Amino acid sequence: MLDFGELEARIRPLDEGAMRASRDRWNAVAKPVGSLGRLEELVTQIAGITGSPDVDVSRRCVAVVCSDNGVVAEGVTQGGSEITLAIADALAQGRSSVCAMCRPVGIDVVPVDVGMARPSADPRVLDRNVARGTGDILHEPAMSREQALEAVQVGADLVGGLAREGYGLVATGEMGIGNTTTSSAMASVYLGASAEAVTGKGAGLSEADFRHKVEVVREAVAARRPDADDPVDVLAKLGGFDIAALAGMFLGGALWRVPVVMDGFISEVGALTAVRLCPSCRCAILPSHLSVEPAARALMDELGLDPVLHAGMHLGEGTGAVCLVPLLDMALSLYNGTTFEDAGVVAYDPDL
């Protein structure tokens, strides 16, 4: 089981030499200095993560962790856990939303059962199940502390396995009916904010159902009384196996030196859990987009990250995260392209 103190000590900071070489390469490219803005910064961050200015994200995937949440019994969603299983199968068969978006840009989709109520019969859904769904957070803790730690370990091991398979970039995705409710509850605790301030309509609720969802979040937080200074306690009492696995993925990215692209609201909650467990893991997180969920901006600020895309997305499955990848491809095409020397012109002075 993970020892977070030991893990924190093992995580190396960004490689300053590789980042310096990356900036020098950018400054040699035949264009105005810094003119690709955040895209230049992200490429240089990847150089720092991997320890090489020769950035290569040509083999990449989105790992979609799937889990069910007992809180759906409280009527906080339009559908039930059967949807989680259906989408997990669609992910395996290449029929889901994120599959359609990944296909034209060469991103592999890796569905993972970390806590589904019913198992998939498709062997392409990786079986890393910790338990068959969580408890209903309105009436009981989501999981035991031991289960929470096991699910975090699953996420970290998942990234380690993908790294060994040769993936140079991993995007986070999730599928779990009810997980905007669990994420809102955790965000309320982490941010010290009211249920109203952090709860959105998720996949779509009527105004009456939305008000009910806010009440469920408020009452669950009050009933479970998690320790805000103990991320594992917050996770175990209010979270989901998907959020726990996402936290583990960010920890694994830092440990295995693999850049991990953070998706939207639910991934942000997982990322903040990881950063509060091991602050050094923040070095491996690449933000993608700003979700329209109410707490998304505050979580991003808490993480100290700056999203690249502001497209009003809230689909899930890692769809926002994969949107960043073709932008990185285009930036890298320029990064590895024509220099001032090639063009026979005088370079810009980066110090001006």
Secondary structure, 3 states (H helix, E strand, C coil): CCCHHHHHHHCCCCCHHHHHHHHHHHHHECCCCCCCCHHHHHHHHHHHHHCCCCCCCCCEEEEEEEECCHHHHHCCCCCCCHHHHHHHHHHHCCCCHHHHHHHHHCEEEEEEEEECCCCCCCCCCEECCCCCCCCCCCCCCCCCHHHHHHHHHHHHHHHHHHHHCCCCEEEEEEECCCHHHHHHHHHHHHHCCCHHHHCCCCCCCCHHHHHHHHHHHHHHHHHHCCCCCCHHHHHHHHCCHHHHHHHHHHHHHHHHCCCEEECCHHHHHHHHHHHHHCHHHHHHEEECECCCCCCHHHHHHHHCCCCCECCCCCCCCCHHHHHHHHHHHHHHHHHCCCEHHHHCCCCCCCCC
